Every structure is written in C-alpha cells, then in structure tokens.
Amino acid sequence: MARYDRMLLNALADTYERSLLFSGENKVNVRIAFPFTRKMMPDYFDESSLAYEEIHACVQDLECRGFLSVSWKRGKTGHIIDKVILNEGKLQEVYEYLHRVPKRQQQEQISGVLEQAAQEFQTPICASFVSYLQERLSSCRSVKEYIDIADAEGTKRIIRTVYLIEKNETPCYIREFSIRNFSDSKIFENLLGHIARIMHRFGDGLEGMELSDMLAEYNIYHTPNYVYFKGNIVLDVDGKTLSIGGLQQGIGVSGEDVSKISLQDIADINKVITIENLTTFFRWQDEKSLILYLGGYHNSVRRSLLNMIYQKLPNADYYHFGDIDVGGFEIYEDLCAKTGIPFKLYRMDVDTLGRYAEFGKTLTENDRKRINKIMDNSKIVYAETLQYMLLNNVKLEQECVEME
C-alpha cells in the first residue's frame, strides 16, 4: 500500500526547507502547500485505481492530527482536493512522525563539523573550502554541490581527505594512499571525482588540470611516475656513469629515482626545452638541446629535475614549446611560476599560427572566455598571439608544427 501520509508530509517539509520562510527572508505571509494536480499526484486522478478513497482517508487523518489543512476545489468540497497546507506550528510533530531530522538541526551539526575542521585542517585548499561552506551555511544558501548536510560523517571524510592530500609528501600510488589513510584500498578511489571538483575550485593553479596531474602535485600517482628526457649528456647514477646521447628517444626515470641521478658531462648543451606533447618529444632531435617531456602540467618530479638542470646550466636558454591554445599558455605560466626558471616561448607565436593556418582549429566559447581572462593581465608577453587567435578564430596543436 502506498504511504501517502509520508509522501505528502515529506513533500511539505521539503518545500518548507527550501522556502524563504525557513531562511527568515520572507517579506510577505507565506503558506507552504502541496497542490493536487495530475503531475504532482497522478494516483488521485487515476479512475482505474482505488487510490482516491485511500488518499482522502489519509488526508483526513493528517488533518485530524493537526499536521495540515485541506483546501477543496470550489464547489467540490468533500470531493476534490485542490491542495493541502502545512500547519507550521506542528512542524516538530511532523518531523517526529516522519522520523526525519530537521534541516535546521542538520545545519547545526554540520556547522559544528566545519568549526572543528577549521581548527584541525589548516592547509590552503582545505581552509578555503571549509570557509566557503561556513559562509554559505551562515547565509542559508545551498552547499549540496559539495556536501550532504544530512551526512556529517561523509562531510568529515571529504574534508579530511583534502587535507591528507595536501599534507602528503611521500610518493605513493592511489591504493597505497587509500590503505594508509582509510585502511581500505578503494575508499580514496571512490572519492576522487568529488575531491577533484573541490580541488579544481579551491586549489590555486589547479583549475583545468587533469586529475592525474593534480594528484601528482601531491606525490600521488595512478601508475609509476616517469619523467622522460633526452640530450647529449652523461648521468651519474649512484656513482655509475650512463651516457644517454646515443638514445634517440631518450630515457625515462621514475620519480623515486630522480634524486639518485646527477648531471655530469653537459658541456655541449646550450638550450633546455620543455615539450608539452609526447609525439613532439619523440620527434625532436637537437644535439645542443636537453629536452624534457612535460606531459601537460608539470609535477613535483619534473620540477625537481628541472631545478637540478637549472643549477647545472644557469646560463643556458630555457624554452617551453606547447600547443598554441589557451591551455598551452596556462601551462607555460604555471611552469614559470612554480619553477622560478625564466622560460621563453618557443614557436608559440603569430608567425607559427599563420604558417600552419591550414591545420588550425576554431576556438570554442570557453576558449574565448579564458583568453579574455588571461588578457586582463597587462604583464603577459604573448598578448599579440592571443589577440591574433581571437581575431582569426584559430588555435593550433603542437604536433602540427614541423621540427626545424
């Protein structure tokens, strides 16, 4: 048998908790009602069922309890219900009848969780996230995009997970991180989509980053994290020398091993180039260059290697070569900011766009918004290129550009 009593009372409670009456912002007298329409209450209008009599009996019982009042269709009193109206003075009894926790109580409980989290988890993203939630709750605005206020334990877990990510310094894989912090190999993986939205929104410089790149910033990896590079150089690996100049496609070193290597014979290198895409990295050949595959956004392992290179080759020319699109320039900015190395742009200019115009792609509306946002910064050195992209509705993938 359908529980029309619970359906009606829950619908009325939901409407109340979404209303200005609940938030105290109502300027006029507001009544919380549930309309009886074919869309809202199809069973009531189904002549082939016995629901009509059952619903009338249910509504009569709820009215006797004082939970609601009934408004009948004009001229149809006792026969056709127009709507039922919540008795706000009986709200507490309604919640008890439903065994439902009032939203106000849920908010108070979550506010306590957030207050404790603000004191306990004081990392940048975590602090910004918690502050946002507190501000939203204090002004009676929704936070359901990020948390369920009915799930205090789930909220604690989400906040703590962000904190644990930010505090992580030991290189590990996703499941290792999960076991270490949750005693379960899959919990962290199940939270990743939710955590990614939070970190993209509240993490400085993380917006638009792929999940794997974002986690790599905090030494958490899906698979072993390798950094690929090539050039006519000699490495020292725990006291043993290794010449990689003869390796046309270079060498890959895991993140755990980067600290074990040092650069030895680098006398012939006068240029260091970071390359965004793997195909271009493999294709590039230059005896005087040390070339490093960036793979989109760099991470702590690649920064570690770049800093080692910069210490050894402070007078070399440093270039970044990526897609000539808004993402490519964002990666360049992030690279300069986080390494402190004075990179220049390589072939990410108007001449290259014009030369390879036949391979260009059109800009999306999102591209245009992001370009305009970047151009608000008066210090950028590639404003002419961005302006050309806007005027000519074009962007270019790095792979289209031939090596010279």
N, C-alpha and C positions, 0 to 999 in steps of 0.2 A: 504494500500500500504506500502510495506517495506521501511523504511527510510535508504536507503543505504548510503546516504551522512553522516548521523550521525554515522552509524556503521563504515564506513571507517575512518572518521576523529577521532573518539574516539579510534579506534584501533591504529592509527598512534600516537596519543597523549600518549596513554598508553605505546607504545614501546619507545617513546622518553623519558618519565619519568623514565623508567627502565634502560635506556642506560647510558654508560659512558659519552656520550655527555652531558647529563643532569647534571651529577655529576662533570663534568670538568676533568675527569680522562682519557679521550681518548688520545691515543698516535698516532693514525692514523686517516685519514679522514673517517668519519662515515656518512652513509646516512641512514635515517630512512625510511624503506619501508614496504609495505604490499603486500605479494605475492598472486597472484590469482591462487590458487590450489583447487582441489576438496574438500580438507579438510577445507581450510580456507574460501572458497567462493562457497559452493555447488550449490547455486541457479544459478550461472553464467554458470555452466556446465549441468544444467537440461534442456534438449531439449524439455521437455513437458510443460515448463512454458514460460512466456513472459518476464522473468527477464533479459534475455540477453540484450534486447534493452533498458530496463529501467536503467540497470546498466551503459551501455555505455553513455546514456544521462546524468546520474548523474555524472559520472566521467568527462565528457566533461564540465559540469557546474562548478565543483570544480576546474578544470584546468583553466577555464576562470577567476575564482576568484583569481587565483594565489596561491591556498592552496596546490596544489600538481602538480606533473608532471607524465605523463604516459609513461611507458616502454612497448613496444609491443613485442610479440613473434617474433623471427627472421623470416622474410618472411611473417608475418601475420599482418603487420602494418594496423591499422584501423579495424582489425577483431578480434584478440585475444589478450587480455591484459596479459602481463607477471607479472607486478607489478605496484603499484602506489608509488610515492616517495614524502615524505613530504617536503614542502618548509619551512625550519626552520625560514626564515625571516618573514614569515606570521603567526608565532605561536600565537601571541597575537590576531590577527583577527580570527584565528581558534577557540581559547578559547571563544571569544565573540560570534561567530557564534553558538557554542555548548551550550552557557550559562553555561560554565564549569569553575570552579575556578582552576587556575593553581596550580600544586603541589607545586611550589616554594612559592606561596602565602599562601597555606595551612601550609607549614612548618614554615613560618614566624609567622603565627598566633598561631600555637601550641607552638613554641619556646617562645612566649610571655606568653602563659598559663603556661608553665613549669617554666619560670623565676619567675612568681608571686607565683606559688605553692612552689618553693624552699624557698621563703622568708616566706610564710604563714604557711606551713605544715612541721614542723621540727621534726617529730617523726622518729625513726630509719628506719623502713621499708619504710615509705613514702619518706624520704630523699634519701635513696639508690635507690629506684625505679625511682624517678624523675631524679636523677643524671645519671642513666643508659640511660634513654630516651634522655636526653640532649646530652650525649656523642654520642649516635647512630645517632641522627639527625645532629649533627655538622660534622659527617664524612659521611653523605649521605647514611647511612645504614637503613634498614627497621626496623620499630617499630610495624608493623601490628600484631605481636603476642600478643601485649598488648593493643594497642590503634589504633583508626582510625583517621588519621591526618585530615580527612575531617570533623570530628565531634568534634569541640572544646568543646562544652558543655558536650558531653559524656565523654571526657577526664577529664574535670574538676570534673565531678561527680565521676569517678573512683578514682581519686587521693584523693578527699575529703573523700570518703568512707573509704579508707585505713586509713587515718588519724583519722577519727572518731572511727574506731575500736580500734586503738592503744590507743586512749585517754579515752576510756570507762572504767569507774571504778564502775559504778552502775550495779549490777546484773539485767539482763533483758532477755526476750525472743526475738527471731528474729523479730517477728512482732512488738513488743513494740519498739525495736531499730529502726525499719523502720519508724514507725509513728512519733517517737520523732525527727528523723533527716530529714525525707523526707515528712512528712505529708501524707503518703500513706503506707498501711500495707504490700504491696507486692514488692515495688521497691527494697529493700535490698535483698530479697529472689531471685529476678531475676538476681541480680548482683553477687550472691555468687560464681558461678562456675568461673567467670572471676577473682573475687577478690582472690579466693583460689589459682589460678595459680601464681598470683603476690606475695602473702604472702609465698607460698612454696618456691619461687625462691629467694626472697629478705629478708625473715624473718630468723633471726639467730635461729637455732634449730627447725624450723618448717617444714623442708623438710621431706616428707613422713608421716606427721601427718594427721590423719583423719580430715575432715572439722569440725565435731562437737567438737573434742578435741582442734583444733586450735582456734575456736571461744570461747571455754570455757576458754582459756588462758586470754581472754579479757572480761570475765564475760557475755558472750552472749550465750544463750542456746536455743536448739530446744524445749526441754521439761524441767520440773523441774530437777535441777541438784542434784542428791543424792550421798552421799558418804556412802559406806557400810563398816562396821567394826564389829568385834566380839571379845570377850575375857571375862575373869572372872574379870570384873571391875564394878565400880559404877560411874554413871554420876550425875552431878549436873545440872539440867535444870531450870534456873531462880529460884533457891532456893529450888527446889524439887529434891529429890534423885530418881534415877532409876537404878536398878541393871539389867545388861544385860547378866550376866553369865549364866543364865538359858536358854537363847535364842540360840538354837543350830545353827541357820542360821544367827545369828547376827541381826543388826539393820541398817536401812537406815535413814540418816538425810539429809534434804535438805540443799543446800548451804546457804540459808538465815538464817538457824537455827544454823549453826555450831558455830557462835560467841556466841550463848546463852548457850552453854554447856561447862562444865569443867570436868576434870577427878578427881575423889575423891579417892576411895579405889582401888589402883593399886599395892598393896604390893606384890602380888603373880606373877606379870609379870616380866620376865627377858629377854624376846625376843619380838621384834616387826618385823613383816614380811609384806611386801607389795607383793601382788599377782596380776599377770597380767590378768588372765582369771577368769571369774565368776564361771565356773564349779568347778575349783580347790578351789576357795574361799569357796564355799558351802560345799565341801567335807572335808575341813581341820578341824581337831579338835585337840586342844592342850591347856590344862588348863593354862599353863605357858606363853602362847603367846597372844599378841594383834595383830590381823590380820586385814589388811586393803586391800580392793579390789581396785586395781589401774585402771583397765579397759583400758589397753594400756598406752598411755601417761597420766601422772598426769596433774591436772589443779590447778588453784589457790585455789579452795575449798579444794581439797585433801592436797595440800601443807600447807594450814592453819591448818588443823587437825594434820598433821604430825609434824609441828613445835610446836603445843601445846603439843603433846605427848612427843616430844624430850625434851622440857623444864621440863616436869614432870618426865621423865625417861632418864636422860642423860647417865646413866651407863648401860642401857640395851644393848643387842646386836641387831643390826639392819641388816636385810637381805632383799634382793629382790629376788623373785622367778618368772621367766617368761619363755617364750619359748626359747629353745636353738637354736636361729637363729639370723641373723644379726639384725632384728628388736628388739628382746628381749634385746640384748646388747646395742642397741642405746637408748632404753627406760631406761635401767639401768644408762647409762652415763648421760642422761638428768635428771634423778631423783637425782643423786648425785650432779650434778652441780647446780640445781635450789633450792635444799633444804639445801645444806651445811651439810647434815647428812652423817656420814661415813658408808654407806651401804656396806655390803658384798654380794657376790653372793651366793644363796642357790641352790645347786644341778643343777647348770648350768655349768657342767664340763665334762671332758673326761670320767670319770667313769660312769656317768649317760648316756652319749651317747652310750657307749659300752654296758651297761646293757640293754638298751631298743632299741638296734640296729634294731630289727625286726619291730619296729614301725616308724623308721626313714623315712624321705622323701629326695629326691635328691635335690641338690642345683640348682637354676636357674643361668643363666649367670649374671643376675643382682645381685643375692646374692653374687657371686664371686667378682664382681666389688666392692660392698660395703664392703665386708670383707677385701679385699686388701687395701681399703682406710683406714679402721679402723686400720689395722696392721701397717700403716705408723707411727702411734703414738707409740713411744717407751715406753710410760708410762703405757700402758694397762696391767692389771694383769691377763687377760684371753687369752693371746696370744696363749698358748698351746692348748686351746679349739678351737680357730679359725683355727689353723693350722691343727688340727685333722679333723675338718669339711671339710676343703679344700681337704685334702689327701684322706678322706674316702667318699667324696661327700654326706654328710649327714647333716640333721638338724632335730630337734625334737620338737613337740608341747608339751606344758606343761601338757596337760590333760593326756598324755600317762604315766606320771610318777606317780607311786603309792605313797600314803601317808605312812609314817613310824612313 
